[in-house]
Amino acid sequence: MGTNNQTWMREFILLGLSSDWDTQVSLFVLLLVMYLVTVLGNFLIVLLIRLDSRLHTPMYFFLTNLSFVDVSYATSIVPQMLAHLLAAHKAMPFVSCAAQLFFSLGLGGIEFVLLAVMAYDRYVAVCDPLRYSVIMHGGLCTRLAITSWVSGSMNSLIHTAITFQLPMCTNKYIDHISCEILAVVRLACVDTSSNEIAITVSSIVLLMTPFCLVLLSYIQIISTILKIQSTEGRKKAFHTCASHLTVVVLCYGMAIFTYIQPRSSPSVLQEKLISLFYAVLTPMLNPMIYSVRNKEVKGAWQKLLGQLSGITSKLAT
């Protein structure tokens, strides 16, 4: 019976944030602007890293990966949201819903592991600077990046498979802005305790384990910084980590709040706002954080803008 019901469930209806037309139009304009800023900001960061040889270091190699993940994550959710905000029938085909869940969950997992990798990079840079280039060689950086992508993708593939094997009966209304895993699991007309346990276990493995590694890295980093006698030296060491630490706080905070205890999770509205935060705000803010709080990136921007200004002046004369 469950299999037959699931087979004829051809589409889902996303209820979104609001049913009021004026609110939907306002949200469409706001989200479109934020999405365009996200794509442009991350593209410019990647382009800057590519053009400036001073940024060809492990830290910026991982930042390039992070920018790609951010744009991909936003793209897996925001265009569909924009289309639904102006559509009368907010339907999403079964396959599209499964694909969205796979990509959004996978890219989210990749980001958490990648942030832990970046924390390790900062740990080596601050705590063992003389051997930094020896430890963080190209081969290790590539393997760490691949590990991030594979672990997040495999976790997502498993969860997508077991979630869409659940019998959904006649309930096709997803009270969310996207095909988010907890929202889809709620549609099942059977006991979902095993799915909730699986979500909790994977959250511990893919969320709490990287978070603990980040925490341990920063305990060591702070301990090392406090041992530096000069104020200028402490400031310089702290500034090498400030951007990454800000992004870590943004990314890990709400994810832990949402996924570690699915049964006692926030309200549906809170879940929607948290998803919106991850889909739009975090990917938009990350390149800004790395541009504003990072001296090397600011220096690279100034150099590039100076070169462009010089070229423009020559063309004008």
C-alpha positions in Angstrom: 0.0 0.0 0.0 2.8 2.4 1.0 4.7 1.8 -2.2 1.6 2.4 -4.4 0.8 5.6 -2.6 4.3 6.8 -3.0 4.4 5.9 -6.7 1.4 8.1 -7.7 2.5 11.0 -5.6 3.8 13.0 -8.6 4.2 16.4 -7.1 4.4 18.4 -3.8 2.9 21.8 -3.0 5.2 24.2 -1.1 3.3 26.5 1.2 6.2 29.0 1.4 6.5 32.0 3.7 3.2 33.8 3.0 0.0 33.6 1.0 -0.4 37.4 0.8 0.3 38.6 -2.8 1.8 42.0 -1.8 4.1 40.2 0.7 5.1 37.7 -2.0 6.0 40.5 -4.5 8.1 42.3 -1.8 9.9 39.0 -0.9 10.5 38.3 -4.6 12.3 41.7 -5.1 14.2 41.4 -1.9 15.3 37.8 -2.5 16.2 38.5 -6.1 18.5 41.4 -5.2 20.1 39.3 -2.4 20.6 36.3 -4.7 22.3 38.5 -7.4 24.5 40.1 -4.8 25.4 36.5 -3.6 26.4 35.3 -7.0 28.3 38.5 -7.9 30.1 38.7 -4.5 31.3 35.1 -4.6 32.2 35.3 -8.3 34.4 38.4 -7.5 36.1 36.7 -4.6 37.0 33.6 -6.8 38.1 35.9 -9.6 40.3 38.0 -7.2 41.9 34.9 -5.8 42.6 33.7 -9.4 44.1 37.0 -10.5 46.3 37.8 -7.4 49.3 35.5 -7.0 49.6 36.6 -3.3 46.3 34.8 -2.6 47.5 31.5 -4.1 47.7 29.9 -0.6 45.8 27.0 1.1 43.5 29.4 2.9 42.3 30.9 -0.3 42.1 27.6 -2.1 39.6 26.5 0.6 37.9 29.9 0.4 37.4 29.3 -3.4 35.7 26.0 -2.5 33.6 27.7 0.1 32.4 30.4 -2.4 31.5 27.7 -4.9 29.5 25.8 -2.2 27.7 29.0 -1.2 26.7 29.9 -4.7 25.6 26.3 -5.4 23.6 26.1 -2.2 21.8 29.4 -2.9 21.1 28.3 -6.5 19.6 25.0 -5.3 16.9 26.8 -3.4 16.5 30.5 -4.3 15.5 30.3 -8.0 12.7 27.9 -7.1 11.6 30.2 -4.3 11.5 33.1 -6.7 9.4 31.2 -9.3 6.9 30.1 -6.6 6.5 33.6 -5.2 5.0 34.7 -8.5 3.2 31.5 -9.3 -0.4 30.7 -8.4 0.2 26.9 -8.3 3.3 26.3 -6.2 3.8 22.7 -7.2 7.1 20.9 -7.3 7.6 17.5 -9.2 8.6 14.5 -7.0 12.0 14.2 -8.8 12.7 17.9 -8.5 11.9 17.8 -4.8 14.3 14.9 -4.3 17.0 16.6 -6.3 16.6 19.8 -4.3 16.9 17.9 -1.0 20.0 16.0 -2.2 21.8 19.2 -3.4 20.9 21.4 -0.5 21.6 18.8 2.2 24.8 17.8 0.5 26.1 21.3 0.0 25.3 22.1 3.6 27.2 19.1 4.8 30.2 20.0 2.6 30.3 23.5 4.0 30.4 22.3 7.6 33.3 19.9 6.9 35.1 22.5 4.8 34.9 25.0 7.7 36.6 22.4 9.9 39.3 22.0 7.3 39.8 25.8 7.2 40.0 25.8 11.0 42.8 23.2 10.8 44.6 25.4 8.2 44.4 28.4 10.6 45.6 26.2 13.4 48.7 25.3 11.5 49.3 28.9 10.3 49.2 30.3 13.9 50.6 27.4 16.0 53.2 26.1 13.6 54.0 28.9 11.1 57.5 27.8 10.3 56.3 24.4 9.0 53.1 25.8 7.5 54.1 25.4 3.8 55.5 21.9 4.5 52.3 20.7 6.3 49.7 22.4 4.1 51.2 21.3 0.8 49.1 21.1 -2.4 48.4 17.3 -2.2 47.0 17.5 1.4 44.8 20.5 0.5 43.4 18.7 -2.5 42.7 15.6 -0.4 41.0 17.6 2.4 38.8 19.4 -0.2 37.8 16.1 -1.8 37.0 14.6 1.6 34.7 17.6 2.3 32.8 17.1 -1.0 32.6 13.3 -0.8 31.5 13.1 2.9 28.7 15.7 2.4 27.5 14.1 -0.9 27.4 10.6 0.5 25.5 11.7 3.6 23.0 13.5 1.4 22.6 10.6 -1.0 21.8 8.2 1.9 19.3 10.6 3.5 17.6 11.4 0.2 17.1 7.7 -0.5 15.7 6.7 2.8 13.5 9.9 3.0 11.8 9.4 -0.3 11.2 5.7 0.3 8.7 6.7 3.1 5.0 6.3 2.1 3.6 9.8 1.8 -0.1 8.7 1.5 -2.3 11.6 0.2 -0.4 14.4 2.0 1.4 16.5 -0.6 1.6 19.9 1.2 5.1 20.8 2.4 4.9 23.6 5.0 8.3 25.0 4.1 10.1 27.2 1.6 11.9 24.2 0.0 12.1 20.4 0.1 13.9 20.4 3.5 14.5 17.0 5.1 12.5 17.5 8.3 9.6 19.0 6.4 9.4 16.1 4.0 9.7 13.5 6.7 6.7 15.0 8.4 4.6 14.1 5.3 5.0 10.3 6.0 2.0 8.4 7.3 4.2 5.9 9.2 6.4 6.1 12.2 9.5 8.1 11.3 11.5 7.5 14.5 14.2 5.6 12.6 14.5 8.6 10.1 14.8 11.0 13.0 17.4 8.9 14.7 19.3 8.8 11.3 19.1 12.6 11.1 20.4 12.9 14.6 23.3 10.5 14.1 24.4 12.1 10.8 24.1 15.5 12.5 26.5 14.3 15.2 28.9 12.9 12.6 28.7 15.6 9.9 27.9 18.6 12.1 29.1 18.1 15.7 32.3 16.3 14.8 33.5 19.2 12.5 32.3 21.7 15.1 34.3 20.0 17.9 37.4 20.0 15.6 36.9 23.7 15.0 36.5 24.3 18.7 39.7 22.3 19.5 41.6 24.2 16.8 40.5 27.6 18.2 41.4 26.6 21.7 44.9 25.9 20.6 44.9 29.1 18.4 43.8 31.3 21.3 46.3 29.6 23.7 49.1 30.3 21.2 48.0 33.9 20.6 47.9 34.6 24.4 51.5 33.5 24.6 52.6 36.1 22.0 54.2 38.9 24.0 53.8 41.8 21.6 50.4 43.4 21.2 51.0 43.9 17.4 51.9 40.2 17.1 48.7 39.1 18.9 46.6 41.4 16.7 48.2 40.1 13.5 47.6 36.5 14.6 44.0 37.1 15.5 43.3 38.9 12.2 44.4 35.8 10.3 41.5 33.9 11.9 38.8 36.7 12.4 37.0 36.2 9.1 36.9 32.4 9.4 35.7 32.6 13.0 32.9 34.9 12.1 31.7 32.6 9.3 31.9 29.6 11.7 29.6 31.3 14.2 27.1 32.1 11.5 27.1 28.7 9.9 27.2 26.3 12.8 25.0 28.1 15.3 21.6 27.7 13.8 22.3 24.3 12.2 23.1 22.8 15.6 19.9 24.4 17.0 17.8 22.9 14.1 19.1 19.4 13.5 20.6 17.9 16.6 17.2 17.2 18.2 14.6 16.9 15.4 11.8 16.0 17.9 12.2 19.2 19.9 13.1 21.3 16.9 11.9 24.9 16.5 8.5 25.9 15.1 7.7 25.6 11.4 8.1 29.4 11.0 11.4 29.3 12.8 12.6 26.5 10.5 11.5 28.5 7.4 13.5 31.5 8.6 16.5 29.5 9.5 16.5 27.9 6.0 16.1 31.3 4.5 19.1 32.5 6.5 21.2 29.7 5.1 20.0 29.9 1.6 20.2 33.7 1.2 21.9 35.6 4.0 24.9 33.4 4.8 26.1 32.9 1.2 25.7 36.7 0.6 27.6 37.7 3.8 30.6 35.3 3.5 32.4 37.2 0.7 31.7 40.5 2.5 33.1 39.1 5.7 36.3 37.9 4.0 36.6 41.2 2.1 36.0 43.6 5.1 37.8 41.6 7.8 40.8 40.3 5.8 43.8 42.6 5.2 45.1 40.4 2.3 41.8 40.5 0.5 41.4 44.2 1.0 45.0 44.7 -0.3 44.2 42.6 -3.3 41.1 44.6 -4.0 43.0 47.9 -3.7 45.7 46.6 -6.1 43.2 45.4 -8.6 41.1 48.6 -8.5 44.4 50.6 -8.9 45.3 48.6 -12.0 41.8 49.1 -13.4 41.9 52.8 -12.7 45.3 53.1 -14.4 44.0 51.2 -17.5 40.9 53.5 -17.6 43.1 56.6 -17.4 45.3 55.5 -20.2 42.3 54.7 -22.4 40.8 58.1 -21.6 44.0 59.9 -22.7 
